[in-house]
Amino acid sequence: MKPFLRIEKPCEESLDKMHNLPDGKFCDLCSKKVLDLSNLNDSEILDIIQQNKGERFCGIVFKNQLNRSLQPKISFSQNHYSRKATFTKIAAGVALTASIFNSYPAQTKTVTKTEFVSSQSKISKENKKEEDKIGDGNVVISGKVLIKKTNKPNPETTVHFITPQKVYSVKTDAQGLYALEVPKESIKTENLLEFSPENYDYEGQLIIFKKEELLKKNVIYLAENDDRKQYGDISAEGFYANEKSLVLLEGKKLDYKLFNKSYNIFSNKYTVYYIPKSYKKVFTSDENIDDVYIAFVKTN
């Protein structure tokens, strides 16, 4: 789950009462600039987040831009450093990333972090009994993804089974069915699945499943996104880790400052799943932790 935008409390001041600016509005009530993000793509929004160093800012967005993963088109010119960045800065970033890689040689060199499993061979077993799902040390997690209200299959959705050491993924078929084979030992008392639709017209979901629930054929309903505009104080959740974040790189704890520095320069070298506070209990019981970043180094 990549960074996403969130408005906890929409602004009650009318946009009609605000002054027009080339890139948004100016609110006299709070003496703040209100950036209009409604016509920007994800990369442009991420650039603004970086310029604000992850701090909150007032903005105008379509509702369907909120609470979904931002999908940047990564290039070196899109982070804090321009194409004219000095050799010293780039070299320092390379050394920093290399030091992280070398700290975890077994994982970064030999383990595939995100494993996609074809659903077709698994879905053929859809009618088997639950006890037939477990064998050879593996468990099949299966179910169906539908659109809320219509009960029709959702456009292609990726289902992620997230663990600190590895993320197993599968795409739904034309009927909305998915079947994902994972090692039996990866199933815990509580487990986290992410349902991420390819089409932004639908809202993705993070769902916690208890072990006994996970082995049932679950039906997941995704709601349609709302294309109305909202505005207010925008936070960029999941962009920067902080002192209350737990960062797990290849399943091992990593200092959040070191992670931020490396990810800020070499975001295209990482796959990161951001776990908000309400779901962090799957990975930690520490009450002082607010959120979790599960990160993997890309091997190709």
C-alpha positions as CSV (number, residue, x, y, z in Angstrom):
1,M,0.0,0.0,0.0
2,K,1.7,3.2,-1.2
3,P,1.1,6.7,0.3
4,F,-2.4,8.0,0.2
5,L,-4.3,11.2,0.9
6,R,-6.6,11.7,3.8
7,I,-9.0,14.5,5.0
8,E,-10.0,13.8,8.6
9,K,-12.4,16.7,8.8
10,P,-13.6,18.5,5.6
11,C,-13.6,22.3,5.7
12,E,-17.0,24.0,6.3
13,E,-16.0,27.3,4.6
14,S,-17.6,27.7,1.1
15,L,-15.2,27.6,-1.8
16,D,-17.2,30.5,-3.3
17,K,-16.0,32.7,-0.4
18,M,-12.4,32.0,-1.2
19,H,-10.2,34.1,-3.5
20,N,-9.0,32.4,-6.8
21,L,-5.3,31.7,-7.2
22,P,-3.6,30.1,-10.3
23,D,-3.1,26.8,-8.4
24,G,-6.1,26.9,-6.0
25,K,-7.7,29.3,-3.6
26,F,-6.9,31.5,-0.6
27,C,-9.0,31.3,2.5
28,D,-9.4,34.5,4.5
29,L,-10.9,32.6,7.4
30,C,-7.7,30.7,8.2
31,S,-5.3,32.8,6.1
32,K,-4.1,29.8,4.2
33,K,-3.5,28.8,0.6
34,V,-5.7,25.9,-0.5
35,L,-4.0,23.9,-3.3
36,D,-6.3,22.4,-6.0
37,L,-5.1,18.8,-6.5
38,S,-8.2,17.7,-8.4
39,N,-6.7,17.9,-11.9
40,L,-3.2,16.6,-10.9
41,N,-1.9,13.1,-11.5
42,D,-0.3,11.0,-8.7
43,S,3.3,11.9,-9.5
44,E,2.4,15.7,-9.4
45,I,0.7,15.2,-6.0
46,L,3.6,13.3,-4.7
47,D,5.9,16.1,-5.7
48,I,3.8,18.5,-3.7
49,I,4.0,16.1,-0.7
50,Q,7.7,16.0,-1.0
51,Q,8.0,19.8,-1.2
52,N,6.0,20.0,2.0
53,K,8.2,17.3,3.6
54,G,5.1,15.3,4.5
55,E,3.5,18.1,6.5
56,R,-0.3,18.7,6.3
57,F,-1.6,21.3,3.9
58,C,-5.0,22.6,2.8
59,G,-6.1,21.2,-0.5
60,I,-9.0,20.5,-2.9
61,V,-9.4,16.9,-4.2
62,F,-12.0,14.7,-5.8
63,K,-13.3,12.2,-3.2
64,N,-12.0,9.3,-5.3
65,Q,-8.5,10.7,-4.9
66,L,-8.6,10.0,-1.1
67,N,-7.8,6.8,0.8
68,R,-6.3,5.1,-2.2
69,S,-2.6,4.3,-3.0
70,L,-0.9,7.0,-5.0
71,Q,0.9,5.5,-8.0
72,P,4.0,7.5,-9.0
73,K,6.0,7.3,-12.2
74,I,9.3,7.1,-10.5
75,S,12.4,8.9,-11.9
76,F,15.4,10.6,-10.3
77,S,14.0,14.0,-11.4
78,Q,10.9,13.4,-9.3
79,N,12.4,13.4,-5.9
80,H,14.0,16.1,-3.8
81,Y,17.2,16.1,-5.9
82,S,17.2,17.6,-9.4
83,R,19.1,16.3,-12.4
84,K,21.9,18.7,-11.4
85,A,22.2,17.1,-8.0
86,T,25.8,17.0,-6.9
87,F,27.9,13.9,-7.0
88,T,28.3,14.0,-3.3
89,K,24.6,13.7,-2.6
90,I,24.0,10.9,-5.1
91,A,27.1,9.0,-3.9
92,A,25.9,9.4,-0.3
93,G,22.5,8.0,-1.3
94,V,24.1,5.0,-3.1
95,A,26.3,4.3,-0.2
96,L,23.3,4.5,2.2
97,T,21.3,2.1,0.1
98,A,24.2,-0.3,-0.4
99,S,24.7,-0.4,3.4
100,I,21.1,-1.4,3.8
101,F,21.4,-4.1,1.2
102,N,24.6,-5.5,2.8
103,S,23.0,-5.6,6.2
104,Y,20.5,-8.2,5.0
105,P,22.4,-10.3,2.4
106,A,20.4,-13.5,2.8
107,Q,17.0,-11.8,2.1
108,T,18.0,-9.3,-0.6
109,K,19.9,-11.8,-2.7
110,T,17.9,-15.0,-2.5
111,V,14.2,-14.3,-1.6
112,T,11.5,-13.1,-3.9
113,K,9.5,-10.6,-1.9
114,T,6.2,-10.4,-3.8
115,E,5.2,-13.6,-5.4
116,F,2.3,-13.6,-7.9
117,V,0.4,-16.9,-8.1
118,S,-1.8,-17.7,-11.1
119,S,-5.4,-18.0,-9.9
120,Q,-6.5,-20.3,-12.7
121,S,-5.1,-23.5,-11.5
122,K,-6.3,-22.8,-8.0
123,I,-9.8,-21.7,-8.9
124,S,-10.4,-25.1,-10.5
125,K,-10.3,-26.5,-6.9
126,E,-13.1,-24.0,-5.8
127,N,-15.6,-26.8,-4.9
128,K,-13.2,-28.9,-2.8
129,K,-13.9,-29.3,0.9
130,E,-12.1,-27.0,3.3
131,E,-10.0,-29.9,4.7
132,D,-8.7,-30.5,1.1
133,K,-7.2,-27.0,1.1
134,I,-4.4,-27.9,3.5
135,G,-1.7,-30.2,2.3
136,D,2.0,-30.3,1.4
137,G,2.6,-27.6,3.9
138,N,0.5,-25.1,2.0
139,V,-2.9,-23.4,2.5
140,V,-5.1,-22.1,-0.2
141,I,-6.8,-18.7,0.6
142,S,-9.8,-18.3,-1.8
143,G,-12.9,-16.2,-2.3
144,K,-14.6,-13.7,-4.6
145,V,-14.4,-9.9,-5.0
146,L,-17.7,-8.2,-6.1
147,I,-19.0,-4.6,-6.5
148,K,-21.2,-3.4,-3.6
149,K,-24.9,-2.9,-4.5
150,T,-24.6,-4.6,-8.0
151,N,-23.0,-7.9,-6.8
152,K,-21.1,-7.9,-10.1
153,P,-17.4,-9.0,-10.4
154,N,-15.1,-6.1,-9.9
155,P,-12.6,-5.1,-12.6
156,E,-9.3,-6.9,-12.0
157,T,-8.3,-6.7,-8.4
158,T,-4.9,-7.7,-6.9
159,V,-5.2,-9.6,-3.6
160,H,-2.1,-9.3,-1.3
161,F,-1.5,-11.5,1.7
162,I,1.0,-9.4,3.7
163,T,3.6,-10.8,6.0
164,P,6.8,-9.1,7.2
165,Q,9.0,-11.6,5.3
166,K,7.1,-11.9,2.1
167,V,4.0,-10.7,0.3
168,Y,2.0,-13.2,-1.7
169,S,-0.2,-11.8,-4.4
170,V,-2.8,-13.0,-7.0
171,K,-5.2,-11.3,-9.4
172,T,-8.9,-12.0,-9.6
173,D,-10.3,-13.6,-12.8
174,A,-13.3,-12.5,-14.9
175,Q,-15.7,-13.8,-12.3
176,G,-14.0,-12.0,-9.5
177,L,-12.6,-15.3,-8.1
178,Y,-9.1,-15.5,-6.4
179,A,-7.2,-18.4,-5.0
180,L,-3.8,-17.9,-3.4
181,E,-1.5,-20.7,-2.1
182,V,0.7,-19.7,0.9
183,P,2.8,-21.7,3.3
184,K,0.9,-23.0,6.3
185,E,3.4,-21.5,8.7
186,S,2.7,-18.0,7.4
187,I,-0.9,-18.2,8.7
188,K,-1.1,-16.5,12.1
189,T,-3.8,-15.9,14.7
190,E,-4.6,-12.6,12.8
191,N,-3.7,-12.0,9.2
192,L,-3.9,-9.0,6.8
193,L,-5.2,-9.0,3.2
194,E,-5.2,-6.0,0.9
195,F,-7.7,-5.9,-2.0
196,S,-6.4,-3.4,-4.5
197,P,-8.6,-2.8,-7.6
198,E,-6.8,-1.7,-10.8
199,N,-9.6,0.8,-11.5
200,Y,-9.6,3.8,-9.3
201,D,-13.3,4.1,-9.6
202,Y,-13.5,1.5,-6.8
203,E,-12.2,1.7,-3.2
204,G,-9.5,-0.7,-2.1
205,Q,-9.7,-2.5,1.3
206,L,-7.4,-3.7,4.1
207,I,-9.1,-6.5,6.0
208,I,-7.9,-8.4,9.1
209,F,-8.9,-12.1,9.1
210,K,-8.6,-14.5,12.0
211,K,-7.1,-17.8,11.1
212,E,-10.5,-19.6,11.0
213,E,-12.0,-16.9,8.8
214,L,-9.1,-16.9,6.4
215,L,-9.7,-20.5,5.4
216,K,-13.3,-19.9,4.4
217,K,-14.4,-18.8,0.9
218,N,-14.9,-15.1,1.7
219,V,-16.9,-12.7,-0.5
220,I,-15.4,-9.1,-0.4
221,Y,-17.5,-6.1,-1.6
222,L,-15.7,-3.0,-2.9
223,A,-17.6,0.3,-3.0
224,E,-17.5,2.7,-5.9
225,N,-15.4,5.9,-5.3
226,D,-17.2,9.2,-5.1
227,D,-16.2,11.8,-7.7
228,R,-17.5,14.8,-5.8
229,K,-14.9,17.3,-4.5
230,Q,-13.8,17.6,-0.9
231,Y,-11.4,20.1,0.6
232,G,-9.7,20.7,4.0
233,D,-6.6,19.8,5.9
234,I,-4.9,17.1,3.9
235,S,-2.4,14.6,5.4
236,A,-0.2,12.4,3.3
237,E,-0.4,9.1,5.2
238,G,2.4,6.6,4.7
239,F,4.9,8.9,3.0
240,Y,7.4,9.4,5.8
241,A,8.0,7.1,8.8
242,N,8.5,8.8,12.2
243,E,9.6,8.0,15.7
244,K,6.3,6.1,16.3
245,S,6.6,4.0,13.2
246,L,7.8,0.5,13.0
247,V,9.8,-0.1,9.9
248,L,10.5,-3.7,8.8
249,L,12.9,-4.3,6.0
250,E,13.0,-7.9,4.8
251,G,11.3,-8.7,8.1
252,K,13.9,-7.0,10.2
253,K,13.5,-3.8,12.2
254,L,15.2,-0.7,10.6
255,D,15.7,2.8,12.0
256,Y,13.0,5.0,10.5
257,K,15.5,7.9,9.8
258,L,17.7,5.6,7.7
259,F,14.7,4.3,5.9
260,N,13.4,7.7,5.1
261,K,16.7,8.9,3.7
262,S,17.2,5.9,1.5
263,Y,13.6,5.7,0.3
264,N,13.5,9.5,-0.4
265,I,16.4,9.1,-3.0
266,F,15.8,5.5,-4.2
267,S,12.1,5.0,-3.9
268,N,12.1,2.9,-7.2
269,K,14.4,0.4,-5.4
270,Y,11.7,-0.5,-2.8
271,T,8.3,-2.1,-2.6
272,V,6.6,-0.6,0.5
273,Y,3.3,-1.6,2.2
274,Y,2.0,1.0,4.5
275,I,-0.1,-0.3,7.4
276,P,-2.2,2.3,9.2
277,K,-2.7,2.3,13.0
278,S,-6.0,0.4,13.0
279,Y,-4.3,-2.6,11.3
280,K,-0.9,-2.5,13.0
281,K,-1.9,-5.1,15.7
282,V,-1.3,-7.8,13.1
283,F,2.4,-7.0,13.2
284,T,3.1,-5.5,16.7
285,S,1.5,-5.3,20.1
286,D,3.5,-2.3,21.1
287,E,1.0,0.5,22.0
288,N,3.6,3.1,21.3
289,I,3.6,2.2,17.6
290,D,1.3,4.3,15.4
291,D,1.9,2.6,12.0
292,V,4.0,0.0,10.2
293,Y,6.1,0.1,7.1
294,I,6.8,-3.3,5.5
295,A,9.5,-2.8,3.0
296,F,11.3,-5.0,0.5
297,V,14.3,-4.3,-1.7
298,K,13.5,-5.0,-5.4
299,T,15.8,-7.7,-6.8
300,N,15.3,-6.9,-10.5
